[in-house]
Amino acid sequence: MSNKKKAKGPNRHQARESAIETLYAWHSGGNDNADLPHLLSGRIQEEERGGQDENYLREMVYGVTEQKDELDELLKPVINRSLKSVASVEINVLRLAAWEMKNRLEIPYRVIINEALELTRAYADESARSFINGVLDKLAKELRSAEVKSRS
């Protein structure tokens, strides 16, 4: 047997990038769920993301779109302003992170926040990163209180 490390599995960071691009297009197109298969297909065929975790991409996009209203209700109290005033990229980064915090308990909240900040760095400006960080810190205290307390 070889002592080589196993090859890494499908890339979830790339899948998150594709999810944000898909959610942004979905949001910009009026939240029409009929558009999702076509939008996902375009992201899956992106040559630069051949290693992305396609199953996780689908799970995230369909999870966020199916739970949009519930996620928005979770975000409203921690955003402290109208969701309509939040830029499309930012609200979709927040929805994606909220979905992961709520549904993927095996992923540490700090990893979720870090990924959200990386997405924000790639798709928005520096002030958006501070906003996203603040909102997700508050949300983590709500959704992952035991985990947050154990990390303090």
N, C-alpha and C positions, 0 to 999 in steps of 0.2 A: 504494500500500500504506500501511496505517496503521502508525504507530509505537506503537500501544497494546500493552500487555503481553497475552500470551495469558491467557485465563481459567484459573484454577487447575483442576486435574483433581479427580477424586473425593477426598474428605477421608478420609485414613487415620487421623487422630486419632479422628474420630467412629466409624470402623470398629473401632478398638481398644476404645473404650468399649462398643460393642455386643458385641464379642467377649468382654470381661470379664463383662458381664451374662449372656451366653449360657453361658459356661463356668461361672459361679457357679451358674446354674440347673441346668445339666447335672450339676455336682458335687453339688449339694444333692439332686438327684433320683436319686442312686445311680449316676451315670456310665452311664446307659442311652443308647447311641448311637441307638436308635430315636427318642428324643425330639428329636434335633438338628434335623431339618427343621422341625418345629413351632416350636422355640425360635428358630431363625434367622429364620423367617418373621415372627415377632413383632418381632424387632429390626429387620429390614429395613423394616417398615411403620411404624416409629416416625417420626412426623411431624417431630420436632425434628432428625432425622438424615437428612433427605432427600438431602443431598449426600455421604453416606458412600460409601466405596469398597466396594460390595457384593461384588465379586469377591474383594477382599482379606479382607473379613470372613469369607467362606466358607472361603478358603484357610487363614486363621489358625485358625478353630474346628476344621475337619476335621484340620488339621495337628497341633494340640495334642492333640486327642482320640485320633488315630491313633498319636501318638508319646508318649503320656502316660507309659508305663513307662520309656521311654528318657530322656525329659526328667527324670523323677524321679530316675533314676540319675545324671544329670549334676548335679542339684541337691543330692543327699544329702551329698556331701563338703564342699560350700561352705556348707551350712546349719548343719551341726554340731549338729543335734538331729533328733528324729523329725519326719518330714513330717506326721504326724498331729497334731502339736502346733502346726502353723502354720495360722492362720486361713484359711478357704476363699477369701476374696478375695485374701489375700496369696499363697497357693500358686498361684492361677490367674494372678495378675500375673507371678509368677516363671516359671511354665510358658510363658506367652505370650512373655515376653522371652527366655527360653532358646530357644524355638522360632525366634524371629526371629534371634537371634545365630547359631544353628546353620544355618539354612536360607536366610536372606536376607542374604547377604554384601555385597550392594550398599548395604545400610543401615548407616551407621557405628554402631559399638557405643555411642558416646556419645548418639546420637539414640535408640537403643533404650532405654538406661537413663533418659534424660530422659522419654521417653514413659511408661515404667513408673512413674516417680516422679509424673508428672502423674495417672496413673490411681489411684495409691495416695492421692494428695492428695484426689481426688474420692470415693474409696470406703472409705478407712480412716483411722486416726488418725496423728498425727505420729510416734509411735514406730515405726509400721510403715514409714514412709518411710526412716528410718535403717537399719532391718533390710534392706529391699529394696535400698537403695543398696549396703550392705556386701556382700550376697550377689551382686549383679550385678557389682560391681567384681571380686570374686574369680572369678566365672564368665567374665568378659571376658578375664581373664588366662589362663584355661584354653583357651577357644574361639577367642579372637582375639589370641593372644599377639603376633604380628607387628604387628598394627594398634595394640595397646596400646603396644608398645615404640616404634613410630614416632611416637606422640603424646607421648611422655615428653620 
